[in-house]
Amino acid sequence: MPDEQLMTISKFAQAVGTTRRTLLFYDQQGVFKPAKTTANGYRYYSYDQIYRMNFILSLRSLGLSIEEIKNYLSDNDSQTLNKELGALKQKVQSQIANLQQVLEVLNQKEENNTQLRDVDFYTVKRCYLPAREFWCSDFEVDCSEREIAQAYSDFYQRLGAGVMVNKRLSGFLTALPQAQAGRYADSGFRIIKERDRTAATGVPMIAQPAGDYVITKAANTGEGIERGLAAIRQWATQHGLTLGDDLWQFNLGVDVTRLGLTENSILAYQSK
């Protein structure tokens, strides 16, 4: 009869939240042995082994291979073990950061951007936009398509892939005072992404002031953007408004296809 303090393989699997097949596999691979194996092949586990098994399952969930797990468990040299644990710590921290980004995506609400969604093509309106903070790239001038693509890639690598796909505002901040005609393609710009709660170390930030903005929806082609700028200029003149020095260009959606832009965008100027 087995010791009353021991559990069958099925009971132990249930206790640690895994399967009988997994325990058999770990036994065969020499990762985790039962406390007792009877002559007829029955495996029994002690309650003390729960802690060890939970640790092994945690390592496995982090993506470690069986050999890596065996190294962590068997290496008695403290210096070597500390080095390996340091690498594991970095891996865990990276996964935590990625999960925080995923959580940010899942928790987001879009109500703050309602003003920017309810806009028709080349129909201008004036609306109040709240203050926002954006991560931004370095100021770029006179870039080729290849250079813009590289700057875009570098920017989002610094932020992390999870930031790219969230629903917060993204786009460009272009130095184009008064929506000047024919100057958009040659104007200096920054790539921008609305800041969330994650910490992007070393990435500069820029603030969009709260206030009244003149906005329109435009196709993200050279012709489409110039048409949108012309509509904004005309509307501002008709209403006696002075436009700011910066064009805020917000992507609609996350499907970026060319020049860091989605198919359509919102063009916005702060007005006075």
Residue pairs with C-beta under 8 A, 6 or more apart in sequence:
2 8
2 36
2 38
2 42
2 44
3 36
3 44
5 46
5 47
6 35
6 36
6 44
6 45
6 46
7 15
7 44
7 45
7 46
7 47
8 42
8 43
8 44
8 45
9 20
9 23
9 24
9 34
9 42
9 43
9 44
9 45
10 20
11 45
12 23
12 45
12 49
12 50
12 53
13 19
13 20
13 22
13 23
15 50
16 50
16 53
16 54
16 57
17 57
18 53
18 57
23 32
23 34
23 43
23 45
24 43
26 32
26 56
27 33
27 34
27 43
29 66
29 70
30 70
31 56
31 66
31 69
31 70
31 73
32 49
32 52
32 53
32 56
34 43
34 44
34 45
34 49
35 44
35 45
35 46
35 49
36 43
36 44
37 43
37 44
38 44
45 53
56 69
56 73
59 68
59 69
59 72
59 88
60 69
62 88
62 91
62 92
62 95
63 91
64 72
64 88
71 84
72 81
72 84
72 85
72 88
75 81
75 84
97 160
97 198
98 160
98 161
98 162
100 162
100 197
100 198
101 160
101 161
101 162
101 163
101 166
101 198
102 162
104 162
104 166
104 196
104 197
104 198
105 162
105 165
105 166
105 167
108 166
108 167
108 168
110 117
110 167
112 130
113 169
115 127
115 128
115 129
115 215
116 129
116 169
116 215
116 250
116 266
116 268
117 252
119 125
119 215
119 216
119 217
119 266
120 217
121 216
121 217
121 218
121 219
121 264
122 216
122 217
122 218
122 227
122 228
122 231
123 216
123 217
123 231
124 214
124 215
124 216
124 231
124 232
124 234
124 235
125 214
125 215
125 216
126 212
126 213
126 214
126 215
126 239
126 241
126 271
127 212
127 213
127 215
128 210
128 211
128 212
128 213
129 208
129 210
129 211
129 212
129 213
129 268
130 210
131 207
131 208
131 209
131 210
132 169
132 194
132 195
132 207
132 208
133 194
133 195
133 205
133 206
133 207
133 208
134 169
134 173
134 192
134 193
134 194
134 195
134 205
134 206
134 207
134 208
135 155
135 159
135 163
135 192
135 193
135 194
135 195
135 200
135 203
135 204
135 205
136 173
136 190
136 191
136 192
136 193
136 203
136 204
136 205
136 206
137 151
137 152
137 154
137 155
137 190
137 191
137 192
138 151
138 190
138 204
139 188
139 189
139 190
140 147
140 148
140 151
140 188
140 189
140 190
140 191
141 187
141 188
141 189
142 186
143 151
145 258
145 259
148 259
148 260
149 259
149 260
151 191
152 191
152 256
152 260
155 191
155 193
155 203
156 163
156 164
156 193
158 200
158 202
158 203
159 193
159 200
159 203
160 198
160 200
162 198
163 193
163 196
163 198
163 200
164 193
164 254
165 254
166 196
166 254
167 254
168 193
168 194
168 195
168 196
169 192
169 193
169 194
169 250
169 251
170 192
170 193
170 194
170 250
170 251
170 254
171 191
171 192
171 248
171 249
171 250
171 251
171 260
171 261
171 265
172 189
172 190
172 191
172 192
172 247
172 249
172 260
172 261
173 189
173 190
173 192
173 206
173 246
173 247
173 248
173 249
174 184
174 187
174 188
174 189
174 246
174 247
174 249
175 187
175 188
175 189
175 245
175 246
175 247
176 183
176 184
176 187
176 229
176 245
176 246
176 247
177 243
177 244
177 245
177 246
178 233
178 242
178 243
178 245
179 229
179 230
179 232
179 233
179 236
179 243
179 247
179 269
180 229
181 226
181 229
181 230
181 233
182 226
184 222
184 225
184 226
184 229
184 247
185 222
187 247
190 206
191 260
192 206
192 248
195 205
208 248
209 270
211 270
211 271
212 270
212 271
213 248
213 268
213 269
213 270
213 271
214 232
214 235
214 236
214 241
214 243
214 268
214 269
214 271
215 232
215 266
215 267
215 268
215 269
216 228
216 231
216 232
216 266
216 267
217 228
217 252
217 264
217 265
217 266
217 267
218 224
218 225
218 227
218 228
218 264
218 265
218 266
218 267
219 225
219 263
219 264
220 258
220 259
220 261
220 262
220 263
220 264
220 265
224 264
225 249
225 265
225 267
228 267
229 247
229 267
232 243
232 267
232 269
233 243
236 242
236 243
236 269
236 271
241 271
241 272
242 271
242 272
243 269
243 270
243 271
243 272
244 269
244 270
244 271
244 272
246 269
246 270
247 267
247 268
247 269
248 267
248 268
248 269
249 261
249 265
249 266
249 267
249 268
250 265
250 266
250 268
251 261
251 262
251 265
252 262
252 263
252 264
252 265
252 266
253 262
253 263
254 262
255 262
255 263
256 262
257 263
